[in-house]
Amino acid sequence: MIKVSGLEFSYEKATSKVIKGIDFRIKKGEILGFLGPSGAGKTTTQRIIIGLLQGYRGSVEIMGKERREWGQEFYEKIGVAFDFPNLYLKLTAVENLQLIASYYQKKPQSIDLLLERVGLLPDRDKKVEGFSKGMKMRLNFIRSLLHDPELLFFDEPTSGLDPLNAKIIKDMILELKAQGKTIFLTTHNMTVAEQLCDKVAFIVEGAISVIDSPNELKVKYGTHTMKIEYYDGDRTRIEEFHMTEIKNNQRVFEILKTKNIKTIHSQEATLEDIFIKLTGRELI
């Protein structure tokens, strides 16, 4: 669905490139997460693919066609939800959706059903200027789905949402994937990336250091240990062992046989741990 090769981009008057020769692919029905700190080039890359930024170098092929060759019909095939919702504040929620739906040739999905899915049906006739950021984020999200697009772009889709509403959005994204939709997701939230993405790309200062599935990254770069917490008299002690040593480690068997075990947990690096290890940067 997306094939990017040697992509470079610089803003006018910039002293250096913002995007520095990156390559990646997204297959149909796949979710690719672009992960990196603020200013890494995530949103810039997304905007180049969408067509909001011109003058790139390299190749951006979408659905078998170079981005430069697409006309207005391209926007019938994509849905976009940015981190900062761009809504009509003087209109109600339902009026916003009706207006956006009118821009597309395809008949919109049920507006009330979409509002209900994200918990906004009771607020359908309220003006958006009175909405909280979380309500605007949810409205912005379903706005991108109205015309049933094949390719979706989400920028920090759970930003500003409480855990319950964040789960609703994540569940909907996974449902879209199950329907065969292709999703390009930018975030600095490693938990969201790990829960949703088939593959993740680590990007820092306009360059991609690695692309792989979250599980493969953990296998390749993580440290796999087992932590045993046990009672020693009136105290609690913790000992940690590498997974490769467990079956031949007499200390492990001694603890299991002679101590009252409190907890046993396998330990593995988080995606954020691996990101820091590979890039030397934190996600801030």
N, C-alpha and C positions, 0 to 999 in steps of 0.2 A: 504493500500500500504506500509506503514511503521509503525512498532510497536516496540517501544523502551522501555525496562524495566530494571530498576536498572543499567543504564549505568554509568560506572566509567572508568576514564582514567588518567594515569600519564605519563609524558614524562620522559625519562631516566635522572637520576641525579636530578630530581625535588624533592623538599622537601615536596610538598603537591600535592593533586589531582587537575587536571585541570577540570575534569568533576566529579561531586559528586553525583552519584546515581539518574540520571534524568529519567523521564518517560514521554512519549508522543506518540500520534497516529496521523497519517495522512491518511484520507480516500481518495479513488479514486476520482479524479476531484476536490480536495480541495487544497487551497493554505494556507500553514502554514508559518507564519512569526516568525523567531527567532530574538528577539529584545534584544539588550543589548549594553553596551559601549565596547570600544576596550578592548580585553583581557578577555571578559566575558566567552568565550568558544563556541561562535557561530560557527566559522570556524572549530575549532577542532571537534565539533560534526558532522558537515557536512562532513569532511574528513574521519571520522570513517565510516560513512554510505557509502560513495563512495568507500572506501577501501584503501585510501591512508595512513591511520594509522592503524596499527595492535596492538594486545595485549590489547584490551579493555576487561573489565569485565562487566558481565550482558548480556542482550540479545538485538540484533539488527536484527529484522525480516523484510525482504523486500519481498513483493509480496508472502508472505507465507513461506519464506525460510530464515533460519539464514544466516547472511552475510558471515560467515566463510565458508559456504557450497557452495557459488556461485563460479563459475569459470569465465573464460574470457567472456562467453556469457552475463554476467551481463552488460557489457559496451555497448552491442547492445541495451539495454533497457533504458539507462539513457543518459541525456545530461547535461553538466556542463559548467557554465560560471563563472569563478572566478573574484574577484575584480581587480586583476592584470593580464591583458591579456598576455597569453603566445603564441605569434605569431612568425612566421618565417619572420623576418624583411627584408631579402634580396629577398623574394618572393613578388609578387603582391597580391592584395586582392583576386582575383579570383584563383590564384595559391594556396594560403593558403587554400581556401575552397575545391578546387579540391583534394589537398593532404589529407586533413582530411577526406573527403568523401570516399577516397580510402581505408581507414582503416576499413570501415564498410561493412557488407554483403548487407545491404538494399540499394537499389538505392536511391541516394540523391534527395532531393527536388530541384526545379529549383534554381540554384545558382543566376542567374541574377534577378529572382523575389525577392529573399531574400535580395539581395544587394539594389534593388530598394526600398523595404519596409523601409529600414533604411537610405535611402538617399546616398548610397555609389556607386550606379551604374556608375556615371560619373568617379569614382576613381577606377574602377574595375581592370585596368591594371597598376595602380601605385604601386610602391614598398611600403610596409607597414612601412619601416623605416622613411618615410616622413610623416606619419600620425600623427595627434594630438592624445592626450589621448582619447578624445571623439570619434574619428573615430575608434581607436583601440577597445574601449569598444563596439561600435556597431557591428564591425566585429566579435569580440569575442562572442557576444550574438548570432548572427545568425549562427555562427559555431556550437553552441550547438544544433541547430535545424535540421541540415542537414539530419540526419538519422531518423527523425520523432520518437523520443523516447517517452516512456510512462511516464517516471519520470524525472523531471527536477530540477536541483540545481542551484540557482542563488545567487551569493554573491555580494551585493551592486550593483544591475543591472543598476542603474541610476547614479552611481558615475561619476563625471567628465562631465556630459552631461548638455547642456543648456536646458531650460524649454521645447522647442519644441521637441528636440530629446528625452528627458526624457519621454514626453507624448507618443511618438511613441513606445518606449519600453514598457511602462505600458499598452498601448492599445494592443500590441502584446501578453503580458503575459495574459491579460484577455481573448483574443481570444483563447489562448492555453487551458486555463481553460474551456472555452465553448466547446472545442473539447474533453473534458474529460481527459486532461492531469493532472497529479498530480505534485504540485510544492512545493519545500522546499526553502524558501527565507530567507536569513540572511541579516539584515540591522540594522543601528542605526538611519535610517531616518523614523520617526514616520508618516510623511505624506504619504510616499510611502506605509507603512504597512497598514495604515488606508484605503487607496484607493484600495488596492489589496487583502488583506488577509481575508479569512473566519475566521481564528483564529490566535491569536498571543500568543507566549510564551515569558514571561519576564525572561531573564537569566542574572544573575550577579554572578561572581566568581564561575562559574561552577554549579550553582544550579538554578532550575526553581522555581520562586515564585508563578506564576499563569499562567493558559492557558485558554483563552476564546475568544469570538468574540470581536472586538473593540466596537461594540454597547453595548454588555452586560457589558463590563468593565466600560463604561461610566455610564450606569444605576446603577451599583453596587457601584461605587466608586466616581462618579462625583458629583459636586454640581450644581443643576439646578436652575438658577435664570433668571429673566427678568430685563433688564436694559432699563430704559426710560430716554431719553435725551430730554430736553425741554427748551424753551426760557423763561427767567424770566427777563422782561425788556430788557436791552441791554446785559444781561449775559446769558450764557448757563449753565444749571445745569443737573446733572445726579443723579438719584436715582435707587437703585437696590432692587428687591424683590424676595423672594424665591417662586418658582412655586406653592408650596402647599398653599401659603398664598394669592394668587392673587384674587381668586373668592370672598373672604370675607374681602379683605383689602380696607378700605374706602379711604385710601390715594391714591391708584391706580386710583380709580374712580374720585377722586377729581382732580388729575393731568390731566386725560383724558378729563374731562369736562371743566376745567378752563385754561389750558395752551396750548400754541402752541407747538405741538410735533415736534421735529426734527427727532428723530429716536427711534424705539423700537426694541430691539434685545433680543432673548433668549441666555443665556450664558450657556455653558457646558464645563466641563474640557476637555482638549486635552488629547490624548493618552500619550503624554510626561508628562503632569501633573500627570496622574495616575501612570505612571511608577516611577516617583520620589517619589510619595506618598507611593507606595508599597515596593520599594526597597531602598529608601534613597539615590539613586545614580542618577547622571545626565548622559545623553547620550553624552559623550565626548570621 
